[in-house]
Amino acid sequence: MSATAFDSKSYVASLPSRPGVYRMLDANGEIIYVGKAKNLKARVGSYFRGDLLAPKVVAMVRALATVEVTVTNSDTEALLLEYNLIKKHRPRYNVILRDDKSFPYVHLSTDHEFPRLSFYRGARQVPGRFFGPYPSALAVRETLQQLQRLFKLRNCEDSFFAHRTRPCLQYQIQRCSAPCVGLIGATDYAADVSAAVRVLEGRNQEVAQELGTRMDAAAAALEFEKAAVLRDQLAALKRIQAQQVVTADSDVDCDVVAVASAGGEYCVAVMFVRGGRNLGASTFFPQAALAESDEVLSAFLVQFYLAREAPPEIVVSSAVEDAPLLEVALTERAGHAVRLQHAKRGLKVRWLELTRENAEQALRMRAASRASVAAGLAAVAEALGLPAPPNRIECFDVSHTSGESTVASCVVFGPEGPQKSQYRRFNISGLEPGDDYGALRQALTRRYRRLKAGEAPLPDVLLIDGGPGQLAQAAEVLQELEIQVPAVVGVAKGADRRVGQERLFL
């Protein structure tokens, strides 16, 4: 069905002037775009005024065969429905946040006499306090290491803690005060926990003053060993303070969001500020077939913050058209007031500049990485005699521990480089210890049965860690499953297992 078969004039005339969501479908019935509207008749009608449309929108309208609408009771309800439909259908003309990552936190347990600090990722439904989010697992681990050096709080599981009869290695390297065997009392441990919490909240100066007071009191009471410990804590805290960028207002909790674009691609950077401390930034590359920068920002805010708890304030690089509506939706979702602010002066402008620089740098690095990957794929095609660079390469390896606990792994590469979400690991069972051929056959059979059923595209190149024997196993599996792969290659390590000594078997 062509777009001209759709009678837009009569259809628009039948629409109500109420809030709702519209879905544009192509001739195959696939949803190609989802949008929300305060006034469905006006918004949908605007797509059929050809002389006023951007070229990208004209291309979308030409592809549509019909439009469906859902009337809602309010603008907020329309916003939430639009979000859910985009998340479910991922229409090709919408802004799509492809990297829907969850962020890690520092978790403090509160259901134990001696609380523990630990790394945490996932739904925050377990008992305790959470600090973050942090932009990466590395940032969390660095924070935990600093706190363990400072306050020697335990990081072991409760079951491990309950069965200790002597201090563990963490105590020996001065990362734990060994409450499990009574080398520190509950009162002193609680004081260390309180200090660690205030450091995580950005109240470092307050902690430094308290440590100084406790050190002086211990010295006056002739408890010189205790005073020395407090002195070392105070010195370490001051070193950490010197490395951190802390705002004048140590109570501020906000995210700073900026967009950069280059060559038709967009990058959104988010900097996390908690307790006045910059915890770092994370970058995202949304799919944005039709949108401009302001639309990318608005769509990103909806998809990003409706999927997770928003902070009290979100500082944005440009004004957001539906800011009041989004504030209402995020406030309802978060359970506390959320405000969007387009900063124009002061410290927050400097934060925005830094965040925008992060986004621009991420775009440059992405472009450089893509060029490097493209050159590598072209070299693979030349080396293997392929007519074009491969779009998908799958690599298999088998490993075990002295013949036991055999595992096979599959890694995937494409035009963007490593595709980590496609990586797979296979626990091998039912074989004699050390049967690498059998393990490889089992992994390949399980993998390519799934790919044949449509789980993922078949590769253009299949790389096997091994020589002619492993290669023969791969060829037999593909033949049994009636699967054609343009190139199947065995990569055998040299006698010294050094880079450059590998041999290829086709």
N, C-alpha and C positions, 0 to 999 in steps of 0.2 A: 504494500500500500504506500503511495506517495504522500508527502506532506500536504499536497493540494487537495487530497481526498478528505482532509479534516476541515469541516466547516467551522472555522474559528469564529466567524461573526455571530452565527446563531448560538454557538456554544457559550461564548462570553456573555451574550445577552441573557442566558439562562442562569448565570452564576449569581449568588447572593453577595451583597456588600457586607460580608461578615469576615471575621478572622478565620484562618484555616491553613491547610497545607495542600499544595498541588504537586502532582507527580506527572512528569512528561515521559511517555512511552514511545518506543520506536515500533517499526512494523513487525518486529519479532516479539513484541510484548515485554521487552526489557525496559526497566526504568532507567532512563538516561539522566534525569535531573529531578531533584526534590527541592522545593522551596517553601517558605512560609510567607504569609501575607496578613496584614491588618485588614485589608479589603480585597477579597479574592477576585471580584469582578475587575477592579482597577489593575491589580497586579498581573493577573493572567492576560488581560487585554493588552497590557503594555508590550507583550512579546510579539504582537502581530501588527505593530506599527513599523514596518520595515525600514523606513527612511530614518528612524531615530535609533536604530539598534547598532551596537558594535559588531564588527565582522565576526567575532567569535560567537556571539549570541545568534547571529543569522545562521551560522553553520549548524548550531544545535537545533534551531527551529526547523530548518530544512529536514533534519533527521527524524523529527517527531511524527507520530501517526495519530496519537490521541493524547488527551490530558484527563487525568482523574483528580478529583478534589475531595478533601475531607474537611467539613466545617467543624470548628472548635468553639468552646465557650469563651475563650480569652486568648490574648496574644501570648501569654506565658504557656498555655497549653499547646498552642501552635508551635512554639519554639521547641518544647520538649518532644512533640511528635515528630517534627522535622529531624531533630537529633537522632531519635530512635530509628527512623526510616533510613537515614544516611548510613548509620552504623550497620544496619541489617543488609541493605542492598548495595552500598558503595557505588552509587551511580558514577559513570565515567566523566560527567561534566561538573560534578560537585567538587568542592575542596575536600579532600580526604586526608585525614591524619593517619598515615600508614604505619608509623612507629608508635603504637599505643603502649608505651612501656610503663611499667610500674616503678616507682622510685623507692630506694631503700631508706630506712630510718635507723636511728639509734633507739634501742628499746631498753627501758629500765623496768625490771620486774618489781612488783609491789606486794606480792603475796608470800614473801619469805622474810625471815628475820634479818638475813644478810642478802639484800637485793643484788642482782647481777646486771651488768651492762652487756648488751649483745647486738649483733647485726640483725636487722629484721626487714623482710620484704613480703608484702602481701596485705590482705585485709586487716585493718587494725581493730580486731575484735577480741584479741587476747587481753587478759588483765595487765595493767601496767601503764607507764607513760611513754610517749613516743616523741622523738625530737627529729626534726627535719621538715620536709624531705631534703635529701642530699642528691646532687646531680649524678652521682655514680657510686658504685660499691667501693671503689678506691677511696673516695672522700670519707665514707663512713668508717672504713678500717683505719685510716689515718687518724681520725678523730678518736676512735676507741684506743688506739695505741697511745696517743697523747694523754688521755684520761687515765689509762692504766699506769703509765709512768708517773703521773701526778699523784693519783689517789689510791692506786693499788686495789681497785675493786675487782672482784672475781668475775670471770667470764665463763665459768664451767657450768654444765648442766646440773640441775638439782640432784639427780641420781648419782652423779660423780661426786658432788659435794658431800652427800650423805654417807658415803662409804670410805672416806679418806681416814687414814690413821697416821699419816705423816704428810708434810707439805709436798706439793707437786713441783714440777719444773718452773711453773709461773712464779712461784715464791722464790725459787733459787735465782731467777734472773730479775728479781725485784719488780715484777709486774702484778703481784698479788700479796696481800697482807696475811694470807692463810687463816681466814676466819673458820675454815672447816676443822682446824685442829686447835682452835682457841688461842691463836697467837695475837689476836686483837679482839677486844670486847665489843659488844653490840653498840654501846654508846659512842665509842671512838669511830667505829665503822659507819654509824649513822651520820656522824659529822662529816666524814669523807663523802658519803653519798650526797648529802645536802650541798656540799661544795661543788661536786661534779655536776649536779643539776643546775646550779647557778651559772657555772661555766657554759653549759649547753644553752642556757637562756641568754647568754651574752653579758652576764653580770660579773665579769672578771674582776673589776676593781673592788667590788664589794667582797669577793672571796679573798683577794690579796690583803685587804685590811684585816679581815678576820684571821687569816693565817698569821699575820704579823702579831696580832694581839695574843693568839694562842702560843706563839713562839716565845714572846716575852714572858707570859705567865709561866710556861714550862721552865724557862731559864731561872726565873725568880724562885721557883719551887725546887731548884737544883736538879730538875729532871732533864739533864743535858742531852741524853740520847734522844728523847722525844723532841726537844727543842731543835736538835740537828735535823731530824726528819722533817719537821715543819719548815725549817730554813731551806732545805733542799726543794720542798714542794713550792715554796714561795719563789725561789729562783727559777724553777722550771716554768711556773705560771707566767712570770714576767717575760721569759723568752718566747712563750707562745703568744702573749699579748703583742709583742713587738712584731710578730709575723702576721697578725690579723688586721684586717681593715674593719674597724668598728665605727658606726655612725655616732653622731652626738646624741641621738635618741636611741638608747639601747633597748627600748621596748618595741621598736618597729618590727612588724612581721608583714612582709609583702613579697609579691613576685613582680619582676620587671620583664616585660614582654616586648620584643622588637622584631621587625620583619626586614629582611634584605632580599633583593632580587637581582638576578643577572642571567642573561641568555634565556629568558622564559622560565627560569626555575626560581623557586622561593625557598628561603630558609627562615624559620622562626626560632629565635633564641629566648630562653627563659632563664633569668637569674633569680636564685632563691635567697632572700634576706630574712633571717630569723634572729630575733633578739638583737637586732642591729648588726649582725654579722653576715657578710657575704659568704654563703655556703658554696658558691660556684654556679656555673651555668650549664644548661643542656640544650642541644640543638635538634630541630626537627625539619624534615623536608616533605611538606604536604604536597599531594597531587593537586594541581590547580589548573585545570584545562581552560577555564573561562575567566577566572577571577583576576582582579587587580590587587595591589598590595593591601588596600584597606579592606577589601572583601576577604582576602586570605586571613588577615588578622581577626576579623569578626568571626569567621567560620572556625578558626583555630581555637579561639577563646571558648566557643560553645562546646566543641568536641573535647577539648582538653579538660576543662573544669567541670563539665557535667559528668565526667567519668571519675573524678576524684575530688577531695575536699579542697575548696578554694581558701586562700588566706584572707584576712580582713581587707586587704587592699591589693589591687592589681594595677600596676603602673604600665601604661601602654604607650607605644611610640606614635600613635595618631588617634584622633577621635574615632570612637566606635558609634556607628549610626544608631544601633539599638541598645545603647548602653543602659538606659533605665530598665528596659525589659530584661536584659541579661542579668543585671544586678538583682532583680526580684527573683529570677529563677535560681541563681547561685546562692542567694541568701536562704531560700527555701531548702535547697539541697544541702548546704553546709550547716544549717542550724545556727548561724550567726551572721551578722551584717557583713556584706561584701560590697566594696566600692571600687568602681573603675575610675582611674584618674589619668588624664593626659597631662603630664607634668610639663611646664614651660620654663621653670626657673629652679634654682637651688640644687641641692644634692641629688635629687631624683633625676634631674636632667643629666647629670654626670653618669648616673647609673644607666640611663637609657643609652647614652653614647657608648658606654662600655659594652652593653648588651648588643647594640647594633654592630659594633666592631666584631664581636664574637660571631654573629650571624654572617657577616660579610666574609670573615676569615674561613668559616665553615664551608661557604659556597666555593671559595677559591680552592680549598683543599679537596673538596668533592670533585671539582672539575679536573684538578691535577691527578687525582686518584683514578678517575674514569679514563683519562688519556693513557695512564700507565697500564691499566687493565686492558684497554683496547689494543695497545701495542703488544701486550703479552698474548692475547687471544689470536692476533694476526700471526704472531710467531709460531704459535701452536698449529694453526692451520697450515702454515708453510712447511713446518717440520713433518706433519702427518699427511701432507698432500691433500688437504680438504679444499673443496671449492670456495668456502667462505669461512670466516672466523666462527667458532662454535658459540652458540648461545647458552649452552648448559654443559658443564663438565661434572661428572660424579667420580669420586675417588674412594676406593675401599682399602682398608687395612685390617689385619687380624692381629690381636695381641693376647698374651696370657701371662700368668705368673707360674713359671716352672711347670707349664702344661695344664695348670688349673685355672679356673675362673676365666675362661676364654670369652673375649668380647670382640665383635667386629664393629668398625665405625665407618660411616659414610659422610663425606663432606662434599658440599656443592658449591660450584663457582659459576658466575654468570657475567653479563656485561657490566654489572655494578660491583663485581668482585665477590668475596665470600658471601654466600647467602645462608647466614647462620640459623635462621628459622627453619631451613630445610635440612639441617644436619640430623642424622639419625644414628642411634647406637643399638646394636643387637646383642643380647645375651645369648650365647651359644650353649645348647644343651644336647644331651643324648649322644655325644661323641667320645671316642677314646682321647685321653690327654695328649696334646701335641698334634692332633690331626688338623693341621692348618688347611689342607685341601677341603676337607669336609666342612670346616667352619666357614670358609669362604663360600662354598656352594650353598650352605644353609642361609647365610646372610643375603647372597645375591638372589636366591629363590624368593625369600620373603619380601625383599625390596621390590623386585620387578613384577611380582604378582600384583602388588599394590599399585605400581605405576601403570601396569596394563589395565587395571580396573579404573584408572582415571584419577588416582590420588595426586599425581604431579606429572609434568611433561617428561617424556623420555629424553635422556641425554644425547648430545651429539658426539661426546667423547666419554668413554668409560676407562678410567685409569685403575689398574690393579697393582698393589704393592707385591711384586714377585716376578718370577721368570716364566719360562714356557709352561711349567706345570700349573701354576696359578692361572695363567692365561687360558690354558685348555679348559680348566674348570669353568671359567667365565663364559667361554664360547659355547660349552655344552648347555649351560643353564639358559642362555639366550636362545639357543636353538630349540630346546625343549619347550620354552614358553612362546616360541614363534615371535620373537622380538628382534627387530633390526636396529642396530646401533652403528652409525657410520664408521666409527673408529673405536677399537678395543685395544688397549695398550698395557703391557706389563712393564713395570719399572723396577729393575733389579739393582740393588746397591752393589757397589764395587767391593773388592776383597777387603779394603780398609774402611769401607763404609764412609768414605769422604765425599763431600760435595764435588761434583764434576766427574766422578767415576761411574755414574749410573749407566746402565745399558737399557735400551728400549727394545721391546719385542712386540711386533705388530701382529 
